[in-house]
Amino acid sequence: MPTPVKTSRLAQLLSGGDRRSIGGSDIAAEEILRSPSLARALLECLFHADSRVRMRAADALEKASAQNPELLRPFKPELLGLLVEERQKEVRWHLAQMVPRLQLTPAERRRAMSALRDYLQDSSSIVKTFAMQALTELAGERQ
């Protein structure tokens, strides 16, 4: 379990500046790769009140998991819940990138694919693109 200090330090690293900036997300991703125990604190930043912190946390977690998909395994329930409920486009496109990296049961795969099909109606072309990619990846994994 992360301490509030770890979560607040990461949130501070990811906060501020312009929404078009990635802020400290590259630094956060590197820290998670060096110290995977910080991943829980980064995940908690996905629920932060500041939309810039949420989008940069999603970016950092996506970047780190691209190199080490196992980082996501303990957070499968939270990520699948966010996939369905999240409305912020910058978080949605990173979730669409991460979910295919999870080991999903057939029921979880159906739920994820349903959420991703809903993403195809998003106003963001980036969300739609990553949703199509994720759907393709998940469809290829069907047994």
Contacts in CASP RR format, 6 or more apart in sequence:
PFRMAT RR
TARGET T0000
AUTHOR 0000-0000-0000
METHOD contacts of the structure
MODEL  1
MPTPVKTSRLAQLLSGGDRRSIGGSDIAAEEILRSPSLARALLECLFHAD
SRVRMRAADALEKASAQNPELLRPFKPELLGLLVEERQKEVRWHLAQMVP
RLQLTPAERRRAMSALRDYLQDSSSIVKTFAMQALTELAGERQ
1 40 0 8 1.000
2 37 0 8 1.000
2 38 0 8 1.000
2 40 0 8 1.000
2 41 0 8 1.000
2 44 0 8 1.000
3 41 0 8 1.000
6 38 0 8 1.000
6 41 0 8 1.000
7 41 0 8 1.000
7 44 0 8 1.000
7 45 0 8 1.000
9 41 0 8 1.000
10 28 0 8 1.000
10 31 0 8 1.000
10 38 0 8 1.000
10 41 0 8 1.000
10 42 0 8 1.000
10 45 0 8 1.000
10 57 0 8 1.000
11 45 0 8 1.000
11 48 0 8 1.000
11 50 0 8 1.000
11 53 0 8 1.000
11 57 0 8 1.000
13 23 0 8 1.000
13 24 0 8 1.000
13 27 0 8 1.000
13 28 0 8 1.000
14 23 0 8 1.000
14 24 0 8 1.000
14 25 0 8 1.000
14 28 0 8 1.000
14 45 0 8 1.000
14 48 0 8 1.000
14 52 0 8 1.000
14 53 0 8 1.000
14 56 0 8 1.000
14 57 0 8 1.000
14 60 0 8 1.000
15 50 0 8 1.000
15 52 0 8 1.000
15 53 0 8 1.000
16 23 0 8 1.000
16 50 0 8 1.000
16 52 0 8 1.000
17 23 0 8 1.000
17 52 0 8 1.000
19 51 0 8 1.000
19 52 0 8 1.000
19 55 0 8 1.000
22 56 0 8 1.000
22 59 0 8 1.000
23 56 0 8 1.000
24 56 0 8 1.000
24 60 0 8 1.000
25 56 0 8 1.000
25 57 0 8 1.000
25 59 0 8 1.000
25 60 0 8 1.000
25 63 0 8 1.000
26 60 0 8 1.000
26 63 0 8 1.000
28 42 0 8 1.000
28 56 0 8 1.000
28 57 0 8 1.000
28 60 0 8 1.000
28 64 0 8 1.000
29 59 0 8 1.000
29 60 0 8 1.000
29 61 0 8 1.000
29 63 0 8 1.000
29 64 0 8 1.000
30 64 0 8 1.000
31 38 0 8 1.000
32 38 0 8 1.000
32 39 0 8 1.000
32 42 0 8 1.000
32 60 0 8 1.000
32 61 0 8 1.000
32 64 0 8 1.000
32 71 0 8 1.000
33 64 0 8 1.000
33 67 0 8 1.000
33 68 0 8 1.000
33 71 0 8 1.000
36 68 0 8 1.000
36 71 0 8 1.000
39 61 0 8 1.000
39 64 0 8 1.000
39 71 0 8 1.000
39 74 0 8 1.000
39 75 0 8 1.000
40 74 0 8 1.000
40 75 0 8 1.000
42 57 0 8 1.000
42 60 0 8 1.000
42 61 0 8 1.000
42 64 0 8 1.000
43 57 0 8 1.000
43 61 0 8 1.000
43 75 0 8 1.000
43 78 0 8 1.000
45 53 0 8 1.000
45 54 0 8 1.000
45 56 0 8 1.000
45 57 0 8 1.000
46 54 0 8 1.000
46 57 0 8 1.000
46 58 0 8 1.000
46 61 0 8 1.000
46 78 0 8 1.000
46 82 0 8 1.000
46 91 0 8 1.000
47 54 0 8 1.000
48 54 0 8 1.000
48 57 0 8 1.000
51 88 0 8 1.000
51 90 0 8 1.000
54 88 0 8 1.000
54 90 0 8 1.000
54 91 0 8 1.000
55 88 0 8 1.000
55 90 0 8 1.000
55 91 0 8 1.000
55 94 0 8 1.000
58 90 0 8 1.000
58 91 0 8 1.000
58 94 0 8 1.000
58 95 0 8 1.000
59 90 0 8 1.000
59 94 0 8 1.000
61 71 0 8 1.000
61 72 0 8 1.000
61 94 0 8 1.000
61 98 0 8 1.000
62 94 0 8 1.000
62 97 0 8 1.000
62 98 0 8 1.000
64 71 0 8 1.000
65 71 0 8 1.000
65 72 0 8 1.000
65 98 0 8 1.000
65 101 0 8 1.000
66 97 0 8 1.000
66 101 0 8 1.000
69 101 0 8 1.000
69 102 0 8 1.000
72 79 0 8 1.000
72 98 0 8 1.000
72 101 0 8 1.000
72 102 0 8 1.000
73 102 0 8 1.000
73 103 0 8 1.000
76 102 0 8 1.000
76 103 0 8 1.000
76 104 0 8 1.000
76 108 0 8 1.000
79 95 0 8 1.000
79 98 0 8 1.000
79 99 0 8 1.000
79 102 0 8 1.000
80 99 0 8 1.000
80 102 0 8 1.000
80 108 0 8 1.000
80 111 0 8 1.000
80 112 0 8 1.000
82 91 0 8 1.000
82 95 0 8 1.000
83 95 0 8 1.000
83 96 0 8 1.000
83 99 0 8 1.000
83 112 0 8 1.000
83 115 0 8 1.000
83 116 0 8 1.000
84 111 0 8 1.000
84 115 0 8 1.000
86 92 0 8 1.000
86 95 0 8 1.000
89 122 0 8 1.000
89 123 0 8 1.000
89 124 0 8 1.000
89 126 0 8 1.000
89 127 0 8 1.000
92 119 0 8 1.000
92 122 0 8 1.000
92 124 0 8 1.000
92 127 0 8 1.000
93 124 0 8 1.000
93 126 0 8 1.000
93 127 0 8 1.000
93 129 0 8 1.000
93 130 0 8 1.000
94 130 0 8 1.000
96 116 0 8 1.000
96 119 0 8 1.000
96 127 0 8 1.000
96 130 0 8 1.000
96 131 0 8 1.000
96 133 0 8 1.000
96 134 0 8 1.000
97 130 0 8 1.000
97 133 0 8 1.000
97 134 0 8 1.000
99 112 0 8 1.000
99 116 0 8 1.000
99 134 0 8 1.000
99 138 0 8 1.000
100 134 0 8 1.000
100 137 0 8 1.000
100 138 0 8 1.000
100 141 0 8 1.000
102 108 0 8 1.000
104 112 0 8 1.000
104 138 0 8 1.000
104 141 0 8 1.000
106 143 0 8 1.000
109 138 0 8 1.000
109 141 0 8 1.000
109 142 0 8 1.000
112 134 0 8 1.000
112 138 0 8 1.000
113 135 0 8 1.000
113 138 0 8 1.000
113 139 0 8 1.000
116 131 0 8 1.000
116 134 0 8 1.000
116 135 0 8 1.000
116 138 0 8 1.000
117 131 0 8 1.000
117 135 0 8 1.000
119 127 0 8 1.000
119 128 0 8 1.000
119 130 0 8 1.000
119 131 0 8 1.000
120 128 0 8 1.000
120 131 0 8 1.000
120 132 0 8 1.000
122 128 0 8 1.000
122 131 0 8 1.000
END
